[in-house]
Amino acid sequence: QQDNLTNAFGETFNEGNNAGKYASLLHTMYFAKLSEALLFRELNEAGDAAEKYFSVDRFVALSPVMFFGKFYSGLVSFWVARETNDRKQVLTKWKWMKRGVACKDKIEKLSVSASTWNFENKLYLLQAEEQFSSRNFEMAETLYDAAILSSKVHKFVN
């Protein structure tokens, strides 16, 4: 049995403080909920599921399958940040932007270290969402176009 685990990004955590022995199961369940809410454009449900996802995320090592969690939770984070327009919620907006940037950074590491072919288009999309959320619309448009081109070049059909 291993006391300390290290994920793909070199982050180490102790299995004893994993918010319960069901962290992986909860992580997967929250990812499914946030993915569904994202696909059906249910902002509140997506935000709630993402909050729960992030609460257990640090206890679960990133596997090839779980990179989708980083990608989708990054999309949800930027979306929630964009929709948080109330001046009283500046800290909430900043929290969601910070989460989105952290997810984008993880995908960027995967793009560089694992597979540009598989992750470049997703990185461009997260970068575009970050710029769009920061109201840098021209840069966002350029990055959206780069994501589309990368997808076509790498033969992703959707």
Secondary structure, DSSP 8 states (H G I E B T S, - for coil): --SEEE-TTS-EEEGGGSSSTTHHHHHHHHHHHHHHHHHTT-HHHHHHHHHHHHHHHTTS---TTTHHHHHHHHHHHHHHHHH---GGGHHHHHHHHHHHHHHHHHHHHHHHHT-HHHHHHHHHHHHHHHHHHTT-HHHHHHHHHHHHHHHHHTT---
